[in-house]
Amino acid sequence: MRRVLPIKLALASLLIAACVTINVYFPAAAADKAADQVINDITGGASKGATTTPPSGSLFAPAKDDATDVLVAALSTVLEAVVPAAHAQDAEAALNVSSPAVARIKSSMGARFGDLEKFFASGAIGLTKDGMIDVRDLNAVALPDRATVKRLVAEDNADRAQLYAEIAKASNHPEWEGDIKKSFARRWVATGAKPGWYYQDDSGAWKQK
């Protein structure tokens, strides 16, 4: 009896830990794929998404040496079923980028992208490390166009902030907003930016693609 109780507690703890891990898991590969899709829709460019392979193999094996075999085997079976299946489901999860709100924001950003593109090309503006855009060199903009550039940047940043929040909301995980923003920041540089465009590295320094 004294040995059975610790085993019960240990396996119960494992089950709880597994469930907690499942609940907070952020599907990074799916987020990158969703970001590529959205960026492609906005810019008309090509993007590629990454895939993940669900984990396989046994994670827990039942004890075989004493009277606790039945208890351990039963709990192990539950864990075997729950953990790999849940991770497989998470690995295949996709963020919702098709809600009406997301579609509206994509349309707004797509209509603006043509105006912004020439300023990206001139180096006047660039992609920031937090998934936004910013004026990098106002001197690269003709004086009559400077107010327009500032307005376009402000409008696009408002759309970007709302886009990340709406994707998280539509995916029923508002707590993922920060992670989604990070995914987009990476993918804007990788698939949205053309050679010669400027972007910020992790330190905030401007670099040219």
C-alpha positions in Angstrom: 0.0 0.0 0.0 2.8 2.4 0.8 4.3 1.8 -2.6 1.1 2.1 -4.5 0.3 5.6 -3.3 3.5 7.2 -4.6 3.0 5.6 -7.9 -0.6 6.9 -8.1 0.7 10.4 -7.2 3.5 10.3 -9.7 1.3 9.2 -12.6 -1.4 11.6 -11.7 1.2 14.4 -11.8 2.3 13.3 -15.2 -1.2 13.3 -16.5 -1.8 16.8 -15.2 1.5 18.1 -16.6 0.6 16.6 -20.0 -2.7 18.3 -20.0 -1.2 21.7 -19.1 1.4 21.4 -21.8 -1.3 20.6 -24.3 -3.4 23.6 -23.3 -0.6 26.1 -23.7 1.1 24.7 -26.8 1.6 27.2 -29.6 1.7 25.6 -33.1 4.7 27.6 -34.4 4.9 25.8 -37.8 1.2 26.4 -38.4 1.6 30.0 -37.4 4.4 30.5 -40.0 2.3 28.8 -42.6 -0.7 31.0 -41.8 1.6 34.1 -41.9 2.9 33.1 -45.3 -0.6 32.7 -46.6 -1.7 36.1 -45.3 1.4 37.9 -46.5 0.9 36.2 -49.9 -2.6 37.5 -50.1 -1.5 41.0 -49.2 1.5 41.3 -51.4 0.7 38.9 -54.2 4.1 37.2 -53.6 5.0 33.5 -53.1 5.5 32.0 -49.7 6.2 28.6 -48.3 5.0 27.1 -45.0 6.8 24.7 -42.8 5.4 21.4 -41.6 5.9 19.3 -38.6 5.8 15.6 -38.0 3.7 14.4 -35.0 5.7 12.6 -32.3 5.6 8.8 -32.4 6.5 5.9 -30.2 5.7 4.9 -26.6 6.1 7.6 -24.0 5.2 5.5 -21.0 5.6 1.8 -20.2 3.6 0.0 -17.5 5.4 -1.6 -14.5 5.6 -5.3 -14.5 7.1 -6.4 -11.2 4.5 -6.1 -8.5 0.8 -5.8 -7.6 0.6 -2.3 -9.0 0.7 -3.6 -12.6 -3.0 -3.1 -13.2 -3.0 0.5 -11.9 0.2 1.5 -13.7 -0.9 -0.1 -16.9 -4.3 1.6 -16.9 -2.9 5.1 -16.2 -0.1 4.5 -18.8 -2.7 3.5 -21.4 -4.5 6.8 -20.7 -1.3 8.8 -21.1 -0.3 6.9 -24.2 -3.6 7.8 -25.8 -3.8 11.4 -24.6 -0.3 12.8 -25.1 0.7 11.6 -28.6 -2.8 12.2 -30.0 -2.9 15.7 -28.5 0.5 16.6 -29.8 -0.4 15.2 -33.2 -3.5 17.4 -33.2 -1.6 20.4 -32.2 1.1 19.8 -34.8 -1.6 19.8 -37.5 -3.5 22.7 -36.1 -4.0 25.7 -38.3 -4.7 29.3 -37.3 -7.9 30.8 -38.5 -7.0 33.4 -41.1 -10.3 33.4 -42.9 -12.6 35.2 -40.5 -14.6 38.2 -41.9 -12.5 40.6 -39.7 -9.2 39.1 -41.0 -10.4 39.2 -44.6 -11.3 42.9 -44.2 -7.9 43.8 -42.8 -6.1 41.8 -45.5 -8.1 43.7 -48.1 -7.2 47.1 -46.5 -3.5 46.2 -46.3 -3.5 44.8 -49.9 -5.0 48.0 -51.2 -2.3 50.0 -49.5 0.6 47.8 -50.3 1.1 49.2 -53.8 1.6 52.7 -52.3 4.0 51.4 -49.7 6.0 49.3 -52.1 7.9 52.1 -53.7 8.9 53.5 -50.3 10.2 50.0 -49.3 12.2 49.9 -52.5 13.7 53.4 -51.9 14.7 52.5 -48.4 12.5 55.2 -46.9 10.6 52.6 -44.8 11.4 49.2 -43.5 10.1 46.2 -41.6 10.6 46.4 -37.8 11.5 43.5 -35.5 8.0 43.5 -34.0 6.1 42.9 -37.1 5.3 46.5 -37.9 6.8 49.0 -40.3 8.6 52.3 -39.7 10.1 55.3 -41.4 13.8 54.6 -41.8 15.0 57.5 -43.8 12.6 60.4 -44.4 15.3 62.1 -46.6 14.7 59.4 -49.2 11.2 60.8 -49.7 10.4 63.9 -51.7 9.2 66.7 -49.5 5.6 66.8 -50.9 5.3 63.0 -50.2 6.5 63.0 -46.6 3.1 63.5 -45.0 1.7 60.7 -47.2 4.4 58.3 -46.1 3.8 59.0 -42.4 0.0 58.5 -42.9 0.5 55.3 -44.8 2.8 53.9 -42.2 0.4 54.8 -39.3 -2.5 53.2 -41.2 -0.6 50.1 -42.0 0.6 49.6 -38.4 -2.9 50.0 -37.1 -4.0 47.3 -39.5 -1.1 45.0 -38.6 -1.8 45.3 -34.9 -5.5 44.5 -35.4 -4.6 41.7 -37.8 -2.5 39.8 -35.2 -5.2 40.3 -32.6 -8.0 39.2 -34.8 -6.1 36.0 -36.0 -5.6 35.0 -32.3 -9.2 35.8 -31.5 -10.6 33.9 -34.5 -8.4 30.9 -33.6 -9.9 30.9 -30.1 -6.6 31.6 -28.5 -6.3 35.4 -27.8 -3.3 34.6 -25.6 -1.4 33.7 -28.7 -1.4 37.2 -30.1 2.3 37.9 -29.0 3.5 34.6 -30.6 1.5 35.3 -33.8 3.1 38.7 -34.0 6.6 37.2 -33.7 5.8 34.7 -36.4 4.6 37.4 -38.8 7.7 39.5 -38.0 9.9 36.7 -39.2 7.8 35.8 -42.2 7.5 39.4 -43.4 11.3 39.5 -43.8 11.5 35.9 -45.2 8.7 36.0 -47.7 7.2 39.5 -47.9 10.3 41.6 -48.4 12.1 41.9 -51.7 15.9 42.1 -52.2 17.1 45.5 -51.2 14.3 46.2 -48.7 15.3 47.1 -45.1 14.4 45.3 -42.0 15.4 45.3 -38.3 17.4 42.5 -36.7 16.8 41.4 -33.1 18.8 44.3 -31.8 16.8 46.9 -33.8 19.6 47.7 -36.2 18.6 48.2 -39.8 19.8 45.7 -42.4 19.2 45.3 -46.1 17.9 42.1 -47.5 
